[in-house]
Amino acid sequence: MKKTIFSLVFVLLLSIGLAGCGGSNETDGNGGDDSGEATGGTLIFGRGGDSVSLDPASVTDGESFKVTKNIFDTLLDYGDDNTDVEAALAEDWEVSEDGETYTFMLREGVKFHDGTDFNADAVVFNFERWMNGTEEAFYYYKSMFGGFKGDEGHVIESVTAVDDYTVEFKLKRPQAPFLKNIAMSPFAIASPDALEKQGDKFGENPVGTGPFVFDQWNRNDKIVLNKNDDYWMEGYPKLDSVIFRAIPDNSARLNALMAGEIDLMDGLNPSDVEQVEDDSNLQTFFRPSMNVGYLGLTSNREPLNNKLVRQALNHAVDKQALIDSFYAGQAEPAKNPMPPVIGGYNDEIEPYEYDLDKAKELLKEAGYEDGFEMELWAMPVPRPYMPDGQKVAEVLQKSFAEIGVTAEIKSYEWATYLEKARNGEADSFLLGWTGDNGDADNFLYVLLDQDNIGSNNYTYYENQELHDLLIKAQSTPDEEERNKLYAEAQEIIHEDAPWIPLVHSKPALGGKASIEGFTPHPTGSDKLTKVTMQ
């Protein structure tokens, strides 16, 4: 029966493909160019939710970066399957001995999608836009560079165009992860012309230098990108177009893949991996694990402002049971706010054991022997670290009830969820993080430092001792010394318990067997430049 259904789907797709081909690429009749390599075609990527905005500087969500990664380029980029920095819009760079001056030599002849020139002035324009911005507009800039122009912690002193294709960054102090930060998706270079013309509408009409050009966006349905015929990387991209389709339910997305309605999907349920692997027409991909799923405990709201209460809630969670129920073993329990693959991970820390009696003792000591009531926010979209936020929330709700804590589950549309949680309106909330650059700073400082309260520190947790350690680690070039500082920082975080770290997952994706050249990136943002479909 499976073979018959597939044959019908194949015939249908073939007829659609023949009707939809425009002949913009000359092929040899087998979907390839004269060399026999596959080119052209449309890749339909099914994902768990819609983007919030397509201005990469103004968003923090992975669904937005999935798309912007293919519209924009950064000065530096990461390797295809790692976070080692490589040349991109900058062909080369130099760092001064004191670590406070970075000089980037830019790629010449690159055009933005609107036909304007990419040059040093464009780089300066973008950084001036961000550093003169506000927390509400550019959360990531504040998180990665210590604030905005005029703020005491702001790392960047100046960005100067030395000539048309040379840019100089002067820092107020060394920042060890500076190059990795520069390569992050939020710091993609946008067309200054388009930014000025579009104003607040730029997020709906993005213009970059990337492999694909924005075409259209139907909210909560699809985003269409077309091939950039003038892309600076010779011979790329291979695809004619990419369509990102929003299909919130993981099972519905898998059904769409099996029916041939989409070509590639993320958020493959761990329990469905075997089904995909058993289908010769499909294949699985596994994203290198560089994430953490957690329950945030907003530490300026009573009674969660009491450390003993937060510790009690940590003891009430059976993480292995969550993994067995929702991750099919494709995850490991988390005890720290960053995964073991990140340098500086402290494996000596003892996890909060699942111990309901200990949890009750701590609540009694905190003055809440009879428990309390709180809200527990459930993510409305599946993410790699959280396949089903509602079901995870229900399990946590039952666990907390065991120690007398009544948790009311609430949820909102994704963009609203993020905004309200960022504003500190939740008591507790499910969320997670996929690392942007492979550095401990991108987890500990970005997510839990007091500098980032109201941006990526949704828990409003602050600790001056932790802050001093993290700033020292940023300014220390010696990797071994940095790792010691991060290990110490994790001890403080573990004791204060602003989170319940839940899992580090190994995210699975499913796709047609005909897809080649797709390498899931550990950051969760995949550049589709090299993808082909046979």
C-alpha positions as CSV (number, residue, x, y, z in Angstrom):
1,M,0.0,0.0,0.0
2,K,2.8,2.4,0.9
3,K,4.5,1.9,-2.5
4,T,1.2,2.6,-4.3
5,I,0.5,5.8,-2.4
6,F,4.1,7.0,-3.0
7,S,3.7,6.3,-6.8
8,L,0.6,8.4,-6.9
9,V,2.2,11.2,-5.0
10,F,5.3,11.0,-7.2
11,V,3.2,11.3,-10.4
12,L,1.3,14.3,-8.9
13,L,4.5,16.0,-7.9
14,L,6.1,15.4,-11.2
15,S,3.1,16.9,-13.1
16,I,3.2,19.9,-10.8
17,G,6.9,20.3,-11.2
18,L,6.7,20.2,-15.0
19,A,3.8,22.7,-15.0
20,G,5.7,25.1,-12.7
21,C,9.2,25.1,-14.3
22,G,10.0,28.3,-16.0
23,G,13.1,27.3,-17.8
24,S,15.3,30.0,-16.3
25,N,18.2,27.5,-16.0
26,E,19.4,25.4,-18.9
27,T,19.5,21.8,-17.8
28,D,20.5,18.5,-19.4
29,G,16.9,17.2,-19.0
30,N,17.7,15.4,-15.7
31,G,17.4,18.4,-13.3
32,G,21.0,19.2,-13.6
33,D,23.4,21.6,-15.5
34,D,25.8,20.5,-18.1
35,S,28.1,18.9,-15.4
36,G,25.2,16.6,-14.3
37,E,24.9,18.3,-10.9
38,A,21.4,19.0,-9.7
39,T,20.4,22.7,-9.9
40,G,17.2,24.7,-9.7
41,G,13.9,23.7,-8.2
42,T,12.0,24.8,-5.2
43,L,12.6,23.5,-1.6
44,I,9.6,23.7,0.7
45,F,10.7,23.8,4.3
46,G,8.0,23.0,6.9
47,R,8.6,24.6,10.3
48,G,6.8,24.9,13.7
49,G,5.8,28.5,13.6
50,D,5.9,31.8,11.7
51,S,8.7,34.4,11.9
52,V,8.2,37.4,14.2
53,S,10.0,39.7,11.9
54,L,12.6,39.5,9.0
55,D,14.8,42.2,10.4
56,P,17.4,40.0,12.0
57,A,18.6,42.7,14.4
58,S,15.2,43.1,16.1
59,V,14.3,39.5,16.8
60,T,15.4,36.7,19.2
61,D,13.4,33.7,17.9
62,G,14.7,30.8,15.9
63,E,11.8,30.9,13.4
64,S,12.8,34.4,12.3
65,F,16.5,33.5,12.0
66,K,15.8,30.4,9.9
67,V,14.6,32.8,7.2
68,T,16.9,35.8,7.7
69,K,20.0,33.5,7.6
70,N,19.2,33.0,3.9
71,I,18.4,36.7,3.0
72,F,21.4,38.3,4.7
73,D,25.1,37.8,5.2
74,T,27.3,38.7,8.2
75,L,30.9,40.0,8.1
76,L,32.0,36.5,9.3
77,D,30.2,33.2,9.2
78,Y,30.4,29.8,10.8
79,G,31.6,26.5,9.3
80,D,28.9,24.4,7.6
81,D,28.6,22.1,10.7
82,N,30.4,24.0,13.5
83,T,30.9,27.5,15.0
84,D,34.5,28.1,13.8
85,V,34.5,31.6,12.2
86,E,35.1,31.9,8.5
87,A,35.3,34.7,5.9
88,A,32.0,36.0,4.5
89,L,31.4,39.6,3.7
90,A,34.8,40.2,5.2
91,E,37.5,38.4,3.3
92,D,40.1,38.8,6.0
93,W,40.7,40.4,9.4
94,E,43.4,41.5,11.9
95,V,43.4,41.8,15.7
96,S,45.7,44.1,17.6
97,E,48.0,42.6,20.3
98,D,45.9,44.2,23.1
99,G,42.7,42.7,21.7
100,E,41.0,46.0,21.5
101,T,41.2,46.8,17.7
102,Y,39.7,44.6,14.9
103,T,40.3,45.5,11.3
104,F,38.1,43.8,8.6
105,M,39.0,43.8,4.9
106,L,35.7,43.6,3.0
107,R,34.7,41.7,-0.1
108,E,34.5,43.9,-3.1
109,G,31.8,43.9,-5.8
110,V,29.0,42.7,-3.6
111,K,25.6,44.2,-4.1
112,F,22.5,44.3,-1.9
113,H,19.4,42.9,-3.4
114,D,18.2,46.4,-4.2
115,G,21.2,47.0,-6.4
116,T,23.1,49.3,-4.0
117,D,26.7,48.7,-3.1
118,F,27.9,46.8,0.0
119,N,30.9,48.6,1.4
120,A,32.5,50.0,4.6
121,D,29.9,52.7,4.9
122,A,27.1,50.1,4.9
123,V,28.8,48.3,7.8
124,V,29.2,51.5,9.8
125,F,25.6,52.4,9.1
126,N,24.3,49.1,10.5
127,F,26.4,49.2,13.6
128,E,25.5,52.8,14.3
129,R,21.9,51.9,13.9
130,W,22.2,49.2,16.5
131,M,24.4,50.9,19.0
132,N,22.2,54.0,19.0
133,G,19.1,51.8,19.4
134,T,17.0,50.8,22.3
135,E,16.5,47.6,24.3
136,E,13.0,47.2,22.9
137,A,14.4,47.3,19.3
138,F,17.7,45.5,19.5
139,Y,17.8,42.9,22.3
140,Y,20.7,40.9,20.9
141,Y,22.9,43.9,20.5
142,K,22.6,44.8,24.1
143,S,23.1,41.2,25.1
144,M,26.3,40.6,23.1
145,F,28.0,44.0,23.4
146,G,27.1,45.1,26.9
147,G,24.5,47.7,26.2
148,F,24.3,50.7,23.8
149,K,26.3,53.8,23.1
150,G,26.7,55.7,26.3
151,D,26.1,52.7,28.6
152,E,28.9,52.0,31.0
153,G,29.1,48.3,29.9
154,H,29.1,49.0,26.2
155,V,32.1,47.2,24.6
156,I,32.4,48.9,21.3
157,E,34.0,52.4,21.4
158,S,33.8,53.1,17.6
159,V,33.2,51.6,14.2
160,T,35.1,53.5,11.4
161,A,35.3,53.2,7.6
162,V,39.1,53.4,7.0
163,D,38.4,53.3,3.2
164,D,35.7,51.9,0.9
165,Y,36.5,48.3,1.9
166,T,38.2,48.5,5.3
167,V,36.4,48.8,8.6
168,E,38.0,49.3,12.0
169,F,36.3,48.4,15.3
170,K,37.8,49.8,18.5
171,L,36.8,48.2,21.8
172,K,36.8,49.7,25.3
173,R,38.2,46.4,26.6
174,P,39.0,43.0,25.1
175,Q,36.0,40.8,24.4
176,A,37.2,37.2,23.9
177,P,34.1,36.0,21.9
178,F,34.0,39.2,19.7
179,L,34.6,37.4,16.3
180,K,32.1,34.7,17.1
181,N,29.6,37.4,18.1
182,I,30.1,39.3,14.9
183,A,29.2,36.1,13.0
184,M,25.8,35.8,14.7
185,S,22.6,36.1,12.6
186,P,21.4,39.3,14.4
187,F,24.4,41.2,13.1
188,A,23.7,40.6,9.5
189,I,24.4,43.6,7.2
190,A,21.2,45.2,5.8
191,S,20.9,47.6,2.9
192,P,21.1,51.2,4.4
193,D,19.0,52.4,1.5
194,A,16.2,50.0,2.3
195,L,16.4,50.7,6.0
196,E,15.9,54.4,5.4
197,K,13.2,53.9,2.8
198,Q,11.3,51.2,4.7
199,G,11.6,52.5,8.3
200,D,9.5,50.4,10.6
201,K,8.4,48.2,7.7
202,F,11.9,46.9,7.0
203,G,11.0,43.7,8.9
204,E,8.4,42.9,6.3
205,N,10.5,44.0,3.3
206,P,14.1,42.8,4.1
207,V,17.0,43.6,1.9
208,G,20.4,41.9,2.4
209,T,23.2,40.4,0.3
210,G,22.4,36.8,1.0
211,P,21.9,33.8,-1.3
212,F,18.1,34.3,-1.6
213,V,16.0,37.4,-2.2
214,F,12.8,38.1,-0.3
215,D,9.6,37.7,-2.4
216,Q,6.5,37.5,-0.3
217,W,5.2,36.7,3.2
218,N,1.7,35.5,4.0
219,R,1.5,35.6,7.8
220,N,1.2,32.3,9.5
221,D,1.3,30.5,6.1
222,K,4.4,30.9,4.0
223,I,7.5,33.0,3.2
224,V,8.9,32.8,-0.3
225,L,12.5,33.5,-1.2
226,N,14.0,33.5,-4.7
227,K,17.5,32.8,-5.9
228,N,20.0,35.7,-5.9
229,D,21.4,35.4,-9.4
230,D,24.2,37.8,-8.4
231,Y,25.3,36.1,-5.2
232,W,29.0,36.7,-4.5
233,M,29.7,33.0,-3.9
234,E,30.3,31.8,-7.4
235,G,28.0,29.0,-8.5
236,Y,25.6,29.4,-5.6
237,P,22.8,29.0,-4.6
238,K,21.7,26.0,-6.4
239,L,18.0,26.2,-5.7
240,D,15.7,28.6,-7.7
241,S,13.5,29.3,-4.6
242,V,12.8,28.4,-1.0
243,I,9.4,28.4,0.6
244,F,9.1,28.4,4.4
245,R,5.7,27.0,5.5
246,A,4.4,27.3,9.0
247,I,2.8,24.1,10.2
248,P,2.6,24.3,14.1
249,D,1.8,20.6,14.8
250,N,4.8,18.2,14.5
251,S,2.6,15.3,13.4
252,A,0.8,17.4,10.8
253,R,4.2,18.5,9.5
254,L,5.3,14.9,9.2
255,N,2.0,14.0,7.3
256,A,2.7,16.9,4.9
257,L,6.2,15.5,4.3
258,M,5.0,12.0,3.6
259,A,2.3,13.4,1.3
260,G,4.9,15.3,-0.7
261,E,3.5,18.8,0.3
262,I,6.8,19.8,1.8
263,D,10.4,18.6,1.2
264,L,12.1,19.2,4.5
265,M,10.8,19.6,8.1
266,D,12.3,20.4,11.5
267,G,10.7,19.4,14.8
268,L,10.5,15.7,13.9
269,N,9.0,14.0,17.0
270,P,11.6,11.7,18.5
271,S,9.0,8.9,18.4
272,D,8.6,9.4,14.7
273,V,12.3,9.1,13.7
274,E,12.0,5.3,13.2
275,Q,9.1,5.8,10.8
276,V,11.0,8.2,8.7
277,E,14.1,6.0,8.6
278,D,12.0,3.1,7.5
279,D,10.7,5.0,4.5
280,S,13.1,4.7,1.5
281,N,11.7,7.9,0.0
282,L,12.7,9.9,3.1
283,Q,15.8,10.5,5.2
284,T,16.6,11.9,8.7
285,F,19.0,14.6,9.7
286,F,20.3,15.2,13.2
287,R,21.3,18.6,14.4
288,P,24.3,18.7,16.6
289,S,23.1,19.3,20.2
290,M,23.9,22.8,21.4
291,N,20.7,23.7,23.3
292,V,18.9,23.8,26.6
293,G,15.2,23.6,27.4
294,Y,14.2,25.1,30.7
295,L,11.5,26.4,33.0
296,G,12.3,30.0,33.9
297,L,11.4,31.2,37.4
298,T,10.9,34.9,37.4
299,S,12.9,35.8,40.4
300,N,11.4,39.3,41.2
301,R,7.9,37.9,41.6
302,E,6.7,36.5,45.0
303,P,7.2,33.8,46.1
304,L,9.8,32.9,43.4
305,N,12.0,35.7,44.7
306,N,12.8,33.3,47.5
307,K,15.8,31.1,46.6
308,L,14.5,28.2,48.7
309,V,11.2,28.2,46.7
310,R,13.1,28.0,43.5
311,Q,15.3,25.1,44.8
312,A,12.2,23.3,46.0
313,L,10.7,23.5,42.5
314,N,13.9,22.1,41.1
315,H,13.7,19.1,43.3
316,A,10.1,18.4,42.2
317,V,10.9,17.7,38.6
318,D,11.6,14.2,37.2
319,K,13.7,15.1,34.2
320,Q,14.3,11.5,33.1
321,A,10.5,10.9,33.0
322,L,10.1,13.9,30.7
323,I,12.8,12.6,28.4
324,D,11.3,9.1,28.3
325,S,7.8,10.5,27.6
326,F,8.6,13.2,25.0
327,Y,12.1,12.8,23.7
328,A,12.3,9.0,23.0
329,G,15.7,9.0,24.6
330,Q,17.1,11.6,22.2
331,A,18.0,14.0,25.0
332,E,19.9,14.1,28.3
333,P,18.9,15.7,31.6
334,A,20.2,19.2,32.1
335,K,21.8,20.4,35.3
336,N,23.5,23.5,34.0
337,P,22.2,26.4,31.8
338,M,24.5,25.3,28.9
339,P,25.2,22.0,27.3
340,P,28.2,19.8,27.9
341,V,29.6,20.5,24.4
342,I,30.4,24.1,25.3
343,G,33.9,24.9,26.7
344,G,33.8,25.7,30.4
345,Y,30.9,23.3,31.2
346,N,31.1,22.4,34.9
347,D,30.5,18.6,35.2
348,E,31.3,18.6,38.9
349,I,28.0,20.2,39.8
350,E,25.6,17.8,41.5
351,P,22.1,18.0,39.9
352,Y,19.0,18.7,41.9
353,E,17.7,15.1,42.5
354,Y,14.1,14.3,42.0
355,D,13.1,14.3,45.7
356,L,9.6,15.4,46.7
357,D,10.3,15.2,50.4
358,K,13.3,17.5,50.0
359,A,11.1,19.9,48.0
360,K,8.5,20.0,50.7
361,E,11.2,20.6,53.4
362,L,12.5,23.6,51.5
363,L,9.0,25.0,51.0
364,K,8.4,24.7,54.7
365,E,11.7,26.4,55.5
366,A,10.7,29.2,53.1
367,G,7.4,29.7,54.9
368,Y,5.2,28.0,52.3
369,E,4.4,24.7,54.0
370,D,0.9,24.8,52.5
371,G,2.2,25.6,49.1
372,F,1.1,28.5,46.8
373,E,-0.4,29.3,43.5
374,M,1.4,30.4,40.4
375,E,1.1,30.6,36.6
376,L,3.0,28.2,34.4
377,W,3.3,29.3,30.8
378,A,3.4,26.7,28.1
379,M,5.2,27.4,24.7
380,P,2.6,27.5,21.9
381,V,5.1,26.2,19.3
382,P,7.4,23.2,19.1
383,R,11.1,23.9,19.3
384,P,14.1,21.5,19.1
385,Y,14.5,21.6,22.9
386,M,10.7,21.4,23.5
387,P,8.7,19.1,21.2
388,D,5.4,19.8,22.9
389,G,5.3,22.6,25.4
390,Q,1.7,22.0,26.5
391,K,2.3,18.4,27.4
392,V,5.5,19.2,29.2
393,A,3.6,21.9,31.1
394,E,1.0,19.4,32.1
395,V,3.6,17.0,33.5
396,L,5.2,19.8,35.5
397,Q,1.8,20.9,36.8
398,K,1.2,17.4,38.2
399,S,4.7,17.3,39.7
400,F,4.3,20.7,41.5
401,A,0.8,19.6,42.8
402,E,2.6,16.8,44.6
403,I,4.3,19.4,46.8
404,G,1.3,21.6,47.2
405,V,2.0,24.1,44.5
406,T,-1.0,24.9,42.2
407,A,0.2,25.8,38.7
408,E,-2.2,27.3,36.3
409,I,-1.2,26.7,32.7
410,K,-1.4,29.6,30.3
411,S,-0.2,30.3,26.8
412,Y,-0.3,33.0,24.1
413,E,0.5,33.4,20.4
414,W,4.3,33.0,20.0
415,A,5.3,36.6,19.5
416,T,3.0,37.7,22.3
417,Y,4.4,34.9,24.5
418,L,8.0,36.1,24.0
419,E,7.1,39.8,24.6
420,K,5.1,39.2,27.7
421,A,7.7,36.8,29.2
422,R,10.5,39.3,28.3
423,N,8.6,42.0,30.2
424,G,8.5,39.8,33.3
425,E,4.8,39.1,33.3
426,A,5.1,35.3,33.8
427,D,5.6,33.6,37.2
428,S,7.2,30.6,35.5
429,F,7.6,29.9,31.7
430,L,8.9,27.2,29.4
431,L,11.5,28.4,27.0
432,G,14.9,27.3,25.7
433,W,18.0,28.4,23.9
434,T,20.0,27.1,21.0
435,G,23.5,28.5,21.1
436,D,24.3,31.2,18.6
437,N,28.1,30.9,18.5
438,G,29.3,28.0,20.6
439,D,30.7,30.1,23.4
440,A,29.8,29.9,27.1
441,D,29.3,33.7,27.1
442,N,26.3,33.2,24.7
443,F,24.5,31.1,27.4
444,L,25.6,32.4,30.8
445,Y,26.0,36.2,30.1
446,V,23.3,36.5,27.5
447,L,20.6,34.5,29.4
448,L,21.4,35.1,33.0
449,D,23.4,38.3,33.5
450,Q,21.9,41.4,35.1
451,D,22.9,43.4,32.1
452,N,20.4,41.5,30.0
453,I,17.3,41.8,32.3
454,G,14.5,42.8,30.0
455,S,16.2,41.4,26.9
456,N,17.3,37.7,27.0
457,N,17.3,37.4,30.8
458,Y,13.6,36.7,31.1
459,T,13.9,35.6,34.7
460,Y,15.0,39.1,35.9
461,Y,17.7,37.3,37.9
462,E,20.6,39.4,39.1
463,N,23.7,38.6,41.1
464,Q,26.6,41.0,41.3
465,E,29.2,38.3,42.0
466,L,28.1,36.4,38.9
467,H,28.2,39.6,36.8
468,D,31.8,40.3,37.8
469,L,32.8,36.8,36.9
470,L,31.2,36.9,33.5
471,I,32.6,40.3,32.6
472,K,36.1,39.1,33.7
473,A,35.6,36.0,31.5
474,Q,34.7,38.1,28.5
475,S,37.9,40.1,28.9
476,T,40.2,37.2,29.5
477,P,41.9,35.9,26.3
478,D,43.3,32.8,27.9
479,E,40.8,29.9,27.2
480,E,41.8,27.8,30.2
481,E,41.3,30.7,32.6
482,R,38.0,31.6,31.0
483,N,36.8,28.1,31.5
484,K,37.6,28.2,35.2
485,L,35.6,31.4,35.5
486,Y,32.6,29.9,33.7
487,A,32.8,26.8,35.9
488,E,32.6,29.1,39.0
489,A,29.8,31.0,37.5
490,Q,27.7,27.9,37.0
491,E,28.1,27.1,40.7
492,I,26.5,30.4,41.6
493,I,23.7,29.9,39.1
494,H,23.1,26.4,40.4
495,E,22.8,27.6,44.0
496,D,20.5,30.5,43.1
497,A,18.3,28.4,40.8
498,P,16.7,31.0,38.6
499,W,15.9,28.2,36.2
500,I,14.9,24.6,36.2
501,P,17.2,23.3,33.5
502,L,15.3,20.4,31.9
503,V,17.0,18.9,28.8
504,H,19.7,19.1,26.2
505,S,18.1,17.6,23.1
506,K,19.4,16.1,19.9
507,P,16.9,17.6,17.4
508,A,15.8,15.5,14.4
509,L,14.7,16.7,11.0
510,G,13.1,14.8,8.2
511,G,13.4,15.3,4.5
512,K,13.0,13.7,1.1
513,A,15.7,11.3,0.0
514,S,16.4,13.5,-3.0
515,I,17.8,16.3,-0.8
516,E,21.6,16.7,-1.0
517,G,24.0,19.2,0.5
518,F,21.8,20.0,3.5
519,T,23.8,20.1,6.8
520,P,21.8,21.0,9.9
521,H,23.7,23.7,11.8
522,P,24.2,23.5,15.6
523,T,22.9,27.1,15.9
524,G,19.5,26.0,14.5
525,S,19.8,28.5,11.6
526,D,20.5,26.7,8.3
527,K,22.0,28.4,5.3
528,L,20.5,26.6,2.2
529,T,23.1,27.9,-0.2
530,K,24.5,24.5,-1.1
531,V,21.3,22.4,-1.0
532,T,20.3,20.6,-4.2
533,M,17.4,18.3,-5.0
534,Q,18.0,15.3,-7.2
